[in-house]
Amino acid sequence: MNSRRLYIYFRVKSESEAAVVAAVRELQAAWRSATPGLRCELQRRADQRGDVTLMETYSHSAGVGVALQKRIEREAQERLAPWLVGERHSEVFEPCA
């Protein structure tokens, strides 16, 4: 069983947070629809001032494959580019044996 999980974090200006959250939620709904069983979350770094750090998380019982990872990264980069402060950072984790 492949249990790869994808974590993506990035920063946006605080005044852009609501628009970015709406855009990410729309993207995540589309990816869930296209990939049944995909679990998506969006989180905000707690107690932060100034720029806001957000984190997207993705998991699936079959794991998040490389093709899905690339799709998520590409489509989100295209959609969120106007709001980003710096780069989006992707990391992949899997359970310890």
WOKA-V679019 format. One record per pair of residues at least 24 apart in sequence whose C-alpha atoms are under 10 Angstrom apart, sorted by the first residue. I is the first residue (numbers start at 1). J is the second residue. Records with the same first field share a line. If there is no record, write none. Layout:
# WOKA-V679019
I = J, J
This chain:
# WOKA-V679019
1 = 61, 62, 63
2 = 60, 61, 62, 63, 64, 65, 94, 95
3 = 59, 60, 61, 62, 63, 64, 65, 92, 93, 94, 95
4 = 58, 59, 60, 61, 62, 63, 64, 65, 66, 69, 92, 93, 94, 95
5 = 39, 57, 58, 59, 60, 61, 62, 63, 64, 65, 69, 91, 92, 93, 94, 95
6 = 40, 56, 57, 58, 59, 60, 63, 64, 65, 66, 68, 69, 72, 90, 91, 92, 93, 94
7 = 40, 41, 42, 55, 56, 57, 58, 59, 69, 89, 90, 91, 92, 93
8 = 42, 54, 55, 56, 57, 58, 72, 73, 88, 89, 90, 91, 92
9 = 42, 43, 44, 45, 53, 54, 55, 56, 57, 87, 88, 89, 90, 91
10 = 44, 51, 52, 53, 54, 55, 56, 84, 85, 86, 87, 88, 89, 90
11 = 44, 45, 50, 51, 52, 53, 54, 55, 83, 84, 85, 86, 87, 88, 89
12 = 50, 51, 52, 53, 54, 80, 81, 82, 83, 84, 85, 86
13 = 50, 51, 52, 53, 83, 84, 85
14 = 48, 49, 50, 51, 52, 53
15 = 50, 51, 52, 83
16 = 51, 52, 82, 83, 84
17 = 44, 51, 52, 53, 54, 83
19 = 80, 83
20 = 54, 79, 80, 82, 83, 84
21 = 54, 80
23 = 76, 79, 80
24 = 56, 76, 79, 80
25 = 56
27 = 72, 75, 76, 79
28 = 56, 58, 72, 76
31 = 68, 71, 72
32 = 58
35 = 60, 68
36 = 60
37 = 61, 62
38 = 62, 63, 64
39 = 64
51 = 84, 85
52 = 85
53 = 85
54 = 88
55 = 88, 89, 90
56 = 90
57 = 90, 91, 92
58 = 92
63 = 94
64 = 92, 93, 94
66 = 92
